[in-house]
Amino acid sequence: MLIGRLPIDEQLEHFRAALNTNPTLLRVLDLAAGMQLPGWYLFAGCLYQTVWNVVTGQPPEAGILDYDLGYFDSTDLSWEAEDAVIRHGHKVFTGIATPVQIRNQARVHLWYEQKFGAPCPPHDSTEAAIDTFEATCACLGVRTGPGGRWRIYAPHGLSDVFNLVVRPNPVLASREVYEAKARRWQRQWPALTVLPWPEA
């Protein structure tokens, strides 16, 4: 069965079922919900890489280097405010063996150019930040709400994720960033089809 060709409601069921195989991801989601951060999502690598592991028959946590937790707080853009959240998170996630990286997406524009060499317009939400990730398969976010209800943000759908397709998303990230990540991903998941960066 090619899950990537199913209707989106059925893909969502398979997506959640795949994530449910990763106990660390579920624990991080549960603990993150308890932090009550504004506009928070667990996003990017830990999500699509869990799916890739399920699709390719690897252990669900194989190749996952960290768990990215983003939130959006534009009321205080100081490093001190973000650092206080990060330090609190270190205590919350003490029992998690894999690092949990916490970042305020309202501050990304303050450091992005220095790190990646290109300016980043200010984001107006965590969803807007997710929209700029380097590949369409990376543009994913999940959080839980009241009663454990899942909220899934997937602006490019889920077909590429299930079809093991890495497609560039040339909105913000550079070709170099995309290609470097794609090379690492292919070493861990050789079945991936990596599409080329579009020519200018």
N, C-alpha and C positions, 0 to 999 in steps of 0.2 A: 504494500500500500504506500503510495506517495503522499505523505501528509501535506506536503507543500502545494498539492493540487486540490486539497479539500476546501470546502467553504470555510470562511474565516471563523465562524462560531465553533466548528469542529477543530480547527487548528488551535484555537484558544484552549480547548479542553486538553488536547495533546501537549500543548505548551505547559500548562499547569501540571499535568501528570509528569512531564519530564523534570520540571523543577522540584517536584515532590520527592524525586529520587535522591536529591542532594541534601543530606541532613544539616550540613553546615549552613547552606543557604537558608533553609527554613528557620534555623536558630537565629541567624543574623536578622532575618525579616522580623521575627518575633521581638527580639531585643530592640531593634530600630524603632518599631512601632511604640515601644514603651518610652523612647526618648522624646516623642511628640515634637519632632522638629518640623518647622513650617515647610510645606511643599516637598517633603522628602520622597526619594525613590532609591531603591537598590537598583543599580543600572549597569548596562554594558556587559563586560566580559564574563562575569560570573553567570549571567543569564544565558547568552547564546552559546557559551562554551559548555555549560551543562547540557544543553540540547544537543550540541555536536557530539558529546560523549555518549549520550543515550542512542543517537542515530548510528554512531560508528561502533557501538558495543564496548566502549571503554568505561572504566569506573567513573561515576558521575562527577567526581572532583578532580579528575586528571587534568593537568595543565593549567588549573586555575591558580593564578599567582596571588590574587587579592580579591576582596569584595568592596566594590565602590559604592559608597553611600553619599548621595548628594542631597542638599537641601537648599532652600532659597530664603534668605533673610536680608532684605535691602534696608532694614532700619538701622543697621550698624555695620558699615563696611570695613571696620578696623580689623587688623590682623589679630588684635587681642581678643576680640569677640569670637572670631572663628577658632582661635587657638583654645579658648575656654571650652567650646563645644568638642573639639578634637580630644582635649584632655579628659573631658567627661566620658567621651566615647571609649577611650582606652580602658577606663574602669568598667564600663558597661560590657565591653567585649573581651574582658580578661580571659575568659575560658575558651575563646575561639583561637585555634592554632594558626589559621591563615590570617594575615593582616586585613583589617577593615580600614579602608581609606575614606576619611570624611572630609568633604569640601563644600563650602558655601558657594553655590553657583552664581550668586549675586556679585561675587568678588573675582570671578575668572578673568574679566577684562583687565584687572589690575596687574596680573602677573603673566598672562598668556604670551604676550609679545616677547618678553624677556626669555621665556622658556622655549618658545617654538618659532620665534623670528617673524611673526606676522601679527598685526593688530587684531583684536577681538572686540567687536561691539558689545556693549553691556547686554547681558541677557535680562529678560523680564520675567522669567520663570525657570524652574528646573526643566520643564518640558522643552522650552526654547533652547536650553543648553544641550539636551539630548539630541535635538534636531541637527546639531552641528558635528556630531561624532563622525569619525573618518570613514566609516562604512555603513551601509544601510542595515546590515545585520547587527551593528553595535547600537543602533538607535532604539533602545529598549529600556523600559523602566517598569518596576513592579513595587507596589507597596500594599500594605494591608490596612484596612479601616475597621470601623465598628463591627463587632461580630466576626472578625477574621475575614471579612470580604476582601477579595483581591481587586486592586486597581492596576490595570495593565496599560501602559502607554507604548504603542508600536506604530509610529507614523508611516513606516514603510511596510507594514504588515509583517507576516511571519514566514512567508514562502521561502525567501532567501535563506533564512535560518535553518529551516527543515531540509531544504534542498542543498545545503552545504555550499552556498554561493556567497562569495565575498565580493561585494559590488561597491565601488568607490562612491563616497558622498562628498563631492568637492564643494562644500559650503564654506568651510573654515580651515580644516586640517590641510596640511601640505601633502604633495605627492610623496615626499620622503617619509613622512610619518606613516602614511597609508602603506607604502611598500615595505617599510621595516616591520610593521606589525603583521602584515600578510605573510612575510617570510617566516616569522616566528610561529604564526598559527599553522602554516603548512608543515612545519617540522613536527608539530604535535598531532595535527590532523591532516595526514597526506591526502585524504579523499576530497579536500576542499577544492573548489574551482575558484581561482582568483581572477577576477576580471581586471583589465588594465585601466590605469588612470587615464581619463580622457585627454586627448591632445588639445592644445589651445586652439 
